[in-house]
Each structure stands twice: as structure tokens, then as C-alpha cells.
């Protein structure tokens, strides 16, 4: 039994159907479809007429020939045939970006999460994209910022997906220029919620660090050794959990770690997926991290515990995920009676230690995987002196 496609192909191959004739028939059928429902008449002056529905109302269209009036109707129908709303444009935009590999699966999931948070279920979602005006879009953005009490960072997520949709639709579904529109928007200093950062919660202080290290050293499990390695290298948690044996090299007695991948998470058909991305968070993230003597000792202990695994950190033959390290660190903090700080706070603690130790800036950015020292100083440096230590040091400041 043949399928319809196989019958058609056999007819074409045998010459029973001429391809040119078939194509002409298809074009005639499509033309007929577009012209159906449109009244065409010739006036006493010899011109041909029809009426088309446009935003301003029903418009009388005049052409010199019947063929010209038919072509005008076909153009009109093709323009109105594809009239996507905001939701349709959003998914066309991110699906195209993903198809072209401009974004990863995790970025796709982030865009979708921001869409659901700010746009899904709102009146704008069902609006025909071509009917969006700059005034409406600006009002929507400002109301969304106010209603969600957004920080500047939160707004950047909304801005990214709106800008992407405008760029995708430019020329075909909208005349709004993304660059001009967002470039012209002005915000006051009170527009965004200010995120108050408690500096004491950003790093482990100089009294807590030895307590945590001592606790981890007492029971040198694969998890505790991983946490300790971060204290001495400043690795991102996703970098730590995806390290392979092949990433560790030794040169002139010193160990180096090649950072070249990270852990990612995303949604796929409603399921939460955790995977290994075969390149780091950024181009600066691909780097060789130098290991001091303490880090070298930790690596050798890990090799003893896991001599045969592909990944540096494995349990029962399976790669240990970054979440597990955070869970073990949480337990350590709870047992020590100190506030929990995540694995990322260990990275900030390490960045702070490098700066306080006067390490060359070029070495700092290489170890941290940053593109410049400004990033390290602005986001990764917090004084980790205890309150008593601060009071002690400030007490020595006199004007006598």
C-alpha cells in the first residue's frame, strides 16, 4: 500500500503529471483562495474597483486593469494572513535564536521564565504585534517595573526579551526601532528598587574561615574536599562539579586546573534538566587556575578517594552535582553554629583574600576568570574582618 506522497512521486517520475502543469495549478488554486469573497467590478470610466478593510475603515481601491486589482487583493490578503500576537512573536524569536545556536538551552529557559513572569496572562500577550505602539510599550514597561517592584537587574531581563522581539519583528511586523526606543527611555533614580546588600553575609569572615576549614579537614569526604578546594582556588560551583581528571595538569611540581566547562540547568517539556555545558560561563572563564600547596594536597587526596572516575567528583560512579556541595556546606555551617553562606560566597571570600593579600591584578583576574579587575573589586570584594577586629583596628586611629 502506497502513501499519497509515494503515489505522487511515482506519477511525476512516470511523466503522468507534468511538474510545470502541477505548479501552475497550485498557483491558480492559491490565487483563487485569496480572491474569494472579494467583489471586483469595472466602472463606467474603464477602471477596476474593489473594497478592502483597513484600520481606518473600508477603503475603495482603484486600478487600471483587472489583473492589477487582483494583485492588490492578493498582496492585501498575504499581509493580513500572518498577523501574529505578542506571544507568537516571542516564541518565534527565541526558537530562531535557539535554532541558530545564538542562545543555549538554559538561556532559552531563562527567557521563557521572564516571559511568564512579566507578560503571560497580561492583555499585551494577546495583542497583534503590529498594533503595538511605543506609547503602549513604554506604559507597559513602567507599570511592570512598579507592579513587580523590580530592581535594575530584574528590569534587564524584561528588556532583553522585549528588545529581542522588536529586533525579530522589525520591518515585517513593526516599525519600532529597538535601539531608538530603549535609548530614548529615561528613568529616575527612584524608578527601581534598590537591592540592599548585607556585606557581612557576602563572605566568610576571618574568624569563621578557620572554623569551617578545620571542620572540613576532620572528615575528608569527597564533598568536604571539594568545598575546601574552592576556598583555595575560588572556582565557581558549576566549574567544580564538572571538573574531569584530564583538566588537572602538573608543571614543575605545581598543579594547574584547566577550567573549560560548567553545569547548567533548564526546563525541557516541563521537566527540570541538569547537564554539563562543554564551555565555561564566559570567554574569560576558560582559564588555567594555579593551585597553591594546600590546593595541591587536596587534589592528591581526591585522586586517592576517586582514582578511576572520569569526573574529579563522583559518588557511586555518578558525577556530583553543584547542589550537593551547597547542601554539605549548609550542614557544616549549621553544625558550627554560623550563618549559612553558599558556595558562591566562598568564591567571594577567595576574591577578597586575593585583593587583601596584594596579589597582582593580572593574577587575580586570571584566577577568578574575570575580564577585568573592576568586576572583582565591585562584586567580589567585601571586608571580611570580624566586628571585633574592625573595632580593634579603628581604635588605633587617633589625631594626636
C-alpha positions in Angstrom: 0.0 0.0 0.0 1.5 3.3 -1.1 1.2 6.6 0.7 -0.2 9.7 -1.0 3.3 11.1 -1.3 4.6 7.9 -2.9 1.7 7.9 -5.5 2.5 11.5 -6.3 6.2 10.8 -6.7 5.5 7.8 -9.0 3.2 9.9 -11.2 5.9 12.6 -11.5 8.6 10.0 -12.3 6.5 8.3 -15.0 5.5 11.6 -16.7 1.8 11.1 -15.9 2.0 14.5 -14.2 4.0 17.4 -15.6 5.7 19.4 -12.8 5.2 22.7 -14.6 1.5 22.0 -15.0 1.2 20.9 -11.4 2.9 24.1 -10.2 0.6 26.2 -12.4 -2.5 24.5 -10.9 -1.2 25.1 -7.4 -0.6 28.7 -8.1 -4.1 29.1 -9.6 -5.7 27.4 -6.6 -3.8 29.7 -4.2 -4.8 32.8 -6.3 -8.4 31.7 -6.2 -8.3 31.3 -2.5 -7.0 34.8 -2.0 -9.6 36.4 -4.4 -12.6 34.5 -2.9 -15.0 36.9 -1.1 -13.8 40.0 -2.8 -16.1 41.8 -5.1 -14.4 43.2 -8.2 -16.2 45.5 -10.7 -15.4 47.8 -13.6 -16.6 51.3 -13.6 -18.0 53.3 -16.5 -14.7 55.0 -16.7 -13.0 51.7 -17.5 -11.1 51.4 -14.1 -11.5 48.4 -11.9 -12.5 48.6 -8.3 -12.7 46.6 -5.0 -13.1 47.4 -1.3 -10.6 46.4 1.3 -10.9 46.6 5.1 -8.2 48.6 6.7 -7.6 50.2 10.2 -9.2 53.4 9.0 -12.2 51.6 7.8 -13.4 50.2 4.4 -11.3 51.7 1.6 -12.2 51.8 -2.1 -9.3 50.7 -4.2 -9.0 51.6 -7.9 -6.7 50.2 -10.6 -6.5 50.5 -14.3 -6.7 46.7 -15.1 -8.5 43.7 -13.6 -5.1 42.0 -13.2 -3.8 44.9 -11.2 -6.8 44.9 -8.8 -6.4 41.2 -8.3 -2.7 41.6 -7.4 -3.6 44.3 -4.9 -6.2 42.0 -3.3 -3.6 39.1 -3.1 -1.0 41.4 -1.5 -3.6 42.6 1.0 -4.6 39.0 1.9 -0.9 37.9 2.3 -0.2 40.9 4.6 -3.3 40.1 6.8 -2.8 36.4 6.7 0.1 36.4 9.1 -0.8 38.7 12.0 1.0 37.2 15.0 0.3 38.4 18.5 3.0 39.1 21.1 3.1 35.5 22.4 3.6 34.2 18.8 6.4 36.7 18.2 8.1 35.8 21.4 8.3 32.1 20.6 9.3 32.7 17.0 12.1 34.9 18.3 13.5 32.5 20.9 13.1 29.4 18.7 15.0 31.2 16.0 17.8 32.2 18.4 18.0 28.6 19.7 17.9 27.2 16.2 20.8 29.4 15.1 22.7 28.4 18.4 22.7 32.1 19.4 21.4 31.0 22.9 21.8 27.9 24.9 19.0 25.7 26.3 19.5 27.3 29.8 19.2 30.8 28.3 16.1 29.7 26.4 14.6 28.6 29.7 15.5 31.9 31.4 13.9 33.9 28.6 10.8 31.8 28.9 10.7 32.2 32.7 11.0 36.0 32.3 8.2 36.0 29.7 5.9 34.0 32.0 6.7 36.3 34.9 6.1 39.6 33.2 3.9 39.1 30.1 2.0 35.8 30.3 -1.7 36.4 31.1 -1.4 40.2 30.6 -3.5 42.0 27.9 -0.3 42.7 25.9 0.2 38.9 25.4 -2.8 38.7 23.0 -2.2 42.0 21.2 -1.4 41.8 17.5 2.3 42.7 17.4 1.9 45.2 14.5 -0.5 47.2 16.6 2.0 47.8 19.4 2.9 51.5 19.8 5.8 53.0 21.5 3.5 54.7 24.0 1.7 51.5 24.9 5.0 49.6 25.2 6.6 52.3 27.4 3.5 52.3 29.7 3.6 48.5 29.9 7.3 48.6 30.9 6.9 51.3 33.5 3.8 49.6 35.1 5.6 46.3 35.1 8.6 47.8 36.9 6.2 49.4 39.5 3.9 46.5 40.0 6.8 44.0 40.4 9.0 46.4 42.4 11.8 45.5 40.1 15.5 46.1 40.6 17.6 47.3 37.7 18.7 43.7 37.3 15.1 42.5 37.1 14.3 45.1 34.5 17.2 43.9 32.4 15.5 40.5 32.0 12.3 42.1 30.7 14.2 44.5 28.5 16.2 41.6 26.9 13.1 39.7 25.7 11.2 42.8 24.6 14.3 44.1 22.7 14.7 40.7 21.1 11.1 40.6 19.9 11.4 44.1 18.4 14.6 43.2 16.5 13.0 40.0 15.2 9.8 41.7 14.1 11.4 44.9 12.7 10.3 45.7 9.1 7.8 42.9 8.9 5.5 43.3 11.9 6.6 46.6 13.4 8.3 49.8 12.6 9.5 50.4 16.2 13.3 50.6 16.4 14.5 48.7 19.5 17.7 50.8 19.7 15.9 54.1 19.5 13.0 53.1 21.7 15.2 51.8 24.6 17.8 54.5 24.1 15.1 57.2 24.5 13.6 55.8 27.7 14.6 57.7 30.8 14.3 56.5 34.4 14.6 58.5 37.6 16.8 57.4 40.5 13.6 56.2 42.3 12.3 54.0 39.5 14.0 50.8 40.5 14.0 49.1 43.9 17.4 49.3 45.5 18.8 45.9 46.5 20.3 46.3 49.9 23.3 44.0 50.2 24.3 43.0 53.7 28.1 43.0 53.4 28.5 40.7 56.3 26.5 38.0 54.5 28.6 38.1 51.4 31.8 36.4 52.7 33.0 34.2 55.5 34.8 36.4 58.0 38.3 35.9 59.3 37.0 34.2 62.4 34.7 31.8 60.5 37.2 30.7 57.8 39.5 28.6 60.1 36.4 27.1 61.9 35.0 25.9 58.6 38.4 24.6 57.3 39.0 22.7 60.5 35.6 21.2 60.4 36.0 20.0 56.8 39.5 18.7 57.4 38.3 16.4 60.3 36.2 14.3 57.9 37.8 14.5 54.4 34.9 13.2 52.3 34.8 13.8 48.6 32.2 16.6 49.3 34.3 18.3 52.0 37.4 18.1 49.9 35.5 19.8 47.1 34.4 22.7 49.4 38.0 23.0 50.7 39.3 23.2 47.1 37.0 26.2 46.5 38.4 28.0 49.5 41.9 27.7 47.9 41.0 28.3 44.2 37.8 30.4 44.1 36.2 28.0 41.5 32.6 28.5 40.6 30.4 25.8 42.0 29.4 24.7 38.4 33.0 24.6 37.4 33.9 22.5 40.4 31.2 19.9 39.8 32.2 19.4 36.2 35.9 19.0 36.6 37.5 16.0 34.9 40.8 14.2 35.7 42.0 15.4 32.3 41.6 19.0 33.4 44.4 18.6 36.1 48.0 19.1 34.9 51.3 19.3 36.7 54.2 21.5 35.6 57.5 21.9 37.5 55.9 20.4 40.6 52.8 22.7 40.6 49.3 21.7 39.8 47.1 23.7 37.4 43.4 23.3 36.7 42.0 23.9 33.2 38.5 25.4 33.6 36.6 24.6 30.4 33.1 23.6 31.2 30.3 24.3 33.7 27.0 22.8 34.9 23.7 24.3 33.6 20.0 23.7 34.3 17.0 24.3 32.2 13.4 23.3 31.6 12.6 20.8 28.8 8.9 20.0 28.2 8.2 20.8 31.8 11.0 18.7 33.2 14.0 20.2 35.1 17.2 19.1 33.3 20.7 19.4 34.7 23.5 19.0 32.2 27.2 19.7 31.6 28.0 22.5 29.1 31.3 21.9 27.3 32.4 25.5 27.7 32.6 27.9 30.7 30.3 30.7 31.7 32.3 33.3 29.7 35.3 33.6 27.4 37.3 34.8 30.4 36.1 31.7 32.3 38.2 29.4 30.1 41.5 29.6 32.1 44.2 27.8 34.0 43.9 28.1 37.7 47.1 27.9 39.7 46.9 25.6 42.8 48.9 26.6 46.0 50.3 23.9 48.3 47.0 23.5 50.2 45.0 23.0 47.0 47.6 20.6 45.6 47.3 18.4 48.8 43.6 18.5 48.5 43.8 17.3 44.8 46.1 14.4 45.7 43.6 13.3 48.4 40.7 13.5 45.9 42.8 11.3 43.5 43.1 8.7 46.3 39.4 8.6 47.0 38.3 8.6 43.4 41.2 7.0 41.4 39.2 5.8 38.4 36.3 8.2 37.8 36.1 10.4 34.7 35.0 13.4 36.8 37.0 14.6 39.7 34.0 14.5 42.0 31.9 11.3 41.7 29.8 9.2 44.0 28.9 5.6 43.1 30.1 6.3 39.6 27.9 9.4 39.1 29.0 13.0 38.8 28.3 15.0 41.9 26.1 18.0 41.1 26.8 21.5 42.3 23.6 21.4 44.5 25.2 18.6 46.6 28.2 20.8 47.6 25.8 23.6 48.8 23.9 21.0 50.9 27.1 19.8 52.6 28.2 23.4 53.2 24.9 24.2 54.7 25.2 21.2 57.1 28.7 22.4 58.1 27.5 25.9 58.9 24.6 24.6 60.9 26.8 22.3 62.9 29.3 25.1 63.5 26.5 27.5 64.6 27.4 30.1 62.0 25.2 31.7 59.3 25.0 29.7 56.1 26.7 31.1 53.1 26.6 29.4 49.7 29.5 28.1 47.6 29.4 31.3 45.6 30.2 33.2 48.9 33.3 31.0 49.2 34.3 32.4 45.8 33.7 35.9 47.0 35.8 35.1 50.1 38.6 33.9 47.9 38.4 37.1 45.8 38.5 39.2 48.9 41.6 37.3 50.2 43.5 37.8 46.9 42.9 41.6 47.0 43.7 41.9 50.7 46.9 40.0 50.1 48.1 42.4 47.5 48.2 39.9 44.7 48.9 41.4 41.2 45.7 42.4 39.5 46.6 40.4 36.4 46.9 37.2 38.5 43.6 37.9 40.3 41.5 38.2 37.2 43.1 35.1 35.8 42.4 33.1 38.9 38.9 34.4 39.1 38.1 34.1 35.4 37.1 37.8 35.1 37.7 40.0 32.1 38.9 42.9 34.3 39.7 43.8 37.9 36.7 46.1 38.1 34.4 43.2 38.2 36.3 41.5 41.0 36.5 44.7 43.1 32.9 45.7 42.6 31.1 42.4 43.1 33.6 40.1 44.8 35.4 42.3 47.4 33.9 42.7 50.9 35.8 43.3 54.0 35.7 40.0 56.0 37.2 41.4 59.2 35.1 40.5 62.2 33.4 43.3 64.1 35.8 43.0 67.0 38.7 43.2 64.5 37.3 46.3 62.9 36.8 48.0 66.3 40.3 47.0 67.3 41.8 48.5 64.1 39.7 51.6 64.1 40.6 52.2 67.8 44.1 52.8 66.7 43.2 55.8 64.6 43.9 59.0 66.5 44.6 62.6 65.7 47.1 63.3 68.5 
